[in-house]
Amino acid sequence: MEKTNATAPAINVIENENSYDLELAAPGMTKDDFHVSLDDNGDLMINMEKKIEDNEKKHGHYLRREFSYSKFQQTMLLPDDAESDKIDAHVENGVLKVNIPKKAKTVVDAKKKLIEVK
């Protein structure tokens, strides 16, 4: 899978026999902060937005702030063998996990068929 946007949290993509598993690091985010969908081209779109309420803001100022992204969009080009209508996503321990099943491979019968010549 190719990444089409270079500015985003870290993403792992794991391929196994039956699927592609995508892991996106999102500490502090909940399932309500994500919107996962397919765009008009059939590409996987991951949108995240963390709305910080005024009562959640810390008093004082940051001397250093490195984990402050509150909104991003990431588009992933799906492989040709992806079963896009069966994609599943959930958040677990600060990681968005997306499972992209592979299309079942058609099994070619190894037996040869004898065609009678008339």
N, C-alpha and C positions, 0 to 999 in steps of 0.2 A: 504494500500500500504506500502510495506516495503522499507526502505531506504538501499541502498547497499553501499553508500559512506558516511562516517561520516564527511568529511571536505567539507562544502558547506555553502552558505548563508541560512538564515532561510526560511523554506518552511511550508506553511499551506496546508492541504488537507481537503476539506469540501465535505461530501457526502450528496446528497439530493436524492429525489425520482428518478430523471431521469439522473443524472450525478455525476461525481466527479469533483470538481473544485480545481485546484492546484494554489497556489499563491507563487511566489518566490520573496523575497525582493532583488531588484537590483537597488539601487539609482544611478542615473547618467548614467544608461545604456539605450541604444536605441534598437530598433528592429534589427538593423544591427549587434549588438553585440551578438545576440543569434543564435543558430542553434538547432532546436528541431526536433528529428527524432525517428524512431523505429529501434532498432538493430536487428541482425539476430535471436535473441530469442523472439522478439516481445516486449521487454522492452522499456520503454520511456527513451530516452537519451536527456539531456539538456546540451548543451555546451555553455559557455559564454567566450568571450575574448574581453577585452577592450584594444585597442592599443593606447598608449599614444604617441603622436607625440612630438618631441623635443621642438617645440614651445609651447606646453601645459604644460611643466614641470615648477614647481614653483621654483623661485630662493631662495636659502637658503637651510637649512636642517630641517628635521622633528625632533622635540623633542619627539613626540608621533604620531604614525600613525596606526590606527586601521581599516580603511576601504580602504585597498589598494589592495584587491584581484583583479587581472586583468584577471585571467583565471581559469576556473574550469569546471569539468564535473561531472554531477550527473545522476545516473541511478535509475529509479524508476520501480519496478516490478508492472505491471498492474494487477488489479483483473481479475478474469475469466469472469466477466460480462461486461468488458469494450468493447466498440465498437471502436476498434483501427483505423479503416479506416475513422472515422469521428472526430478525434481529431482536436481541433482548438486552436491556441495560438496567443496572442497579448500582447504588452507592454502598460501599462497605469499608469502614475504617478510614474514611478520608480518601478513598480511591473510587473513581467511576469505573465500573467494569462493563464492557460491552462485548457480548458474544455474537459473532457473525458466523452462522452455520454455512458450511460449504454445500453446494449442490451435490446430490448423490451422483456418483459416477455410474455411467451405464456399463453393465458387464457384457463383454463380448463373448459369445459362446465360442469356446475353444474347439469345439467339434467341427470338423469339416463336413460340409454337405456334398454328397456325391450327386452330380447331375448326370442323368442318363442321356447319352447321345443317341439320337434316333436317326 
